[in-house]
Amino acid sequence: MADKKKIELTKRDRFNVMWHSQFLQGSWNYERMQNGGFAYSMIPALRKLYPDKKDLSAAMQRHLVFFNTHPYLASPVLGVTLALEQDKANGTPVTDDAIQGVKVGMMGPLAGVGDPVFWYTVRPIVGALGASMAIAGNVMGPILFFVIWNVIRLAFLWYTQEFGYKAGSAITNDMSGGMLQKVTRGASMMGMFVLGALIERWVNIKFTPIVSQTPIQKGGYIEWDKLPSGAKGIQSALEQWNMGNGKALTSTKVTTLQDNLDQLIPGIAGLLLTFFCMWLLKKKVSPIWIIIGIFVVGVLFHVWHIL
């Protein structure tokens, strides 16, 4: 009797699994969370590995148990699971408990990697690039964000799934090692560095209280009553003002509290506000309450002519 032909998952089969994983959270539920999305992602491979409907049904039941991790970091788990299912379909004594144990063992550590890498590092960097272009009126800003983000996301899903598939169950040997901790720490440091550099640009606080009013000597400001009327007067004023590098607009130099702060450390108010919000988050204050608080304080300070 001839030996049973070994079933191999082709690159196309594995790509279909990756593509199905786009809908990992499509059937998210409070009882088993991402189990439906995980089982759906495995369908292209399971149909090939288990042509018998009874075996296919058993395989689907195997992956309808509890599963939850970062949606993008599910890819290496899928890759390892594909390798285990392929071995099981080809006669290797891989138990259902072993497959579930690998999934549970990987989903916990990987869940903690996804947030600092994607939500706190990659997405803010790409988003800041697109937003900068959009603010400048460039329509390519949102388009560039959409393209770059999805290229990074899809490439990560595919290559990490392939890595998991090729490594098989051996990848779980490093889950308790130091690699994930180093990746998480490095990503967090990079994210904090980038966000810190963006604070001065994106967080703007201007204190309006007047500190001093100093008279300007004649000739240092525009004498509006001596300007010609009409367009020539406007042209003359603009030439004298010269984008703020020429004569002043008024006969008095007004110095605000913000001017003094900018002379000391530009952007210090925004930095302190950011540190304060971080401190509140560390104290487990809800981000919603922080946003509401900033909004209320900002409105009141504006009414009181502080901001």
Protein Blocks (a to p, Z undefined) as FASTA:
>chain_A
ZZdddddddfklmmmmmmmmmmmmmmgcfklommmmmmmmmmmmmmmmmmpfklmmmmmm
mmmcccdddfklmmmmmmmmmmmmmmmmnopacdfklmmmmmmmmmmmmmmmmmmmmmmm
mmmmmmmmmmmmmmnopaklmmmmmmmmmmmmmmmmmmmmmmmmmnmmmlmmmmmmmklm
mmmmmmmmmmmmmmmmmmmmmmccddfbdfbdcdddehiaccfklpcehjllmmmmmmmn
nnoiaccfbfbdcddfklmmmmmmghklmmmmmmmmmmmmmnopafklmmmmmmmmmmmm
mmnomZZ
